[in-house]
Amino acid sequence: MRPEWQRQMWRSEAGSRLWLSGLIAAMEHAARPEVRREPVAPEILAELRAQLALTAPYSFGQISTLRH
């Protein structure tokens, strides 16, 4: 997937939900004992590090001036 398309998709609510669903599925898969026993290929680790190095765009929306 092209990085610029990822950024556009991430800005939408549906894109955020899709990304989060994928993350949860990947974490559940990685947590399985039979998967955890297997060594991770160096190229996969390199791709993971590159992905984690990307900044996730976010917005705060309107900031409330109300004090709690």
N, C-alpha and C positions, 0 to 999 in steps of 0.2 A: 504494500500500500504506500502510495506516495506521501511524504511528510506534509505537504501543503493540503492534501485531501484530508489527512488525519486531523489537522488543525481545524478545518472547516466543520468536519463531522463532530468534533469534540465540543464545538460551540453550541450545538443544539441539545435540547433535553433528551431527545431520542438517542443521539450519539453518545451522550454521557451515560445513559442507562445501558446501552449496548456495550460500551467500554467497561463499565463496572461489572456487568454480567459476565463478560469474558474474563475479567480479572478474578472474579469469585470462582468461576469454573476451573481456571488454571490453578488457583491455590488449592481447591479441593482435590484436584487430580494430583498435584505435587505432594499433598499431605498423606496420600495413600502409602502404607508401609512398603508394598512391593515396588512402588515407584521410587521411594526414598532410598532404597537399597542400591539402586542402579547408579553408576557414576555418570556425571554430566560431561558431555563433550565440550572441549575448550571453545569451539566455535559458537556453541549455544551460550556459554558464559559471556563471550565477547559481545554477542548480539544483545543479551540481557543488559550488560553494562551500558551499551550504547543507548538502549531504550530508556533506561533509568536516568541517563544524563540529559534527556530531553526535558525541557520545561513544559509543564502542563498549563495551558492557558486557562485562566479563570476570571470570573468577574464577581464582584461583591454586590452588584446592583446598587440601589439607592441606600445610602448609609443613614440609618435612623439617628435622629438627634435626641430621642427620648432617653432619659436616664432611668435606670431600674433601681 
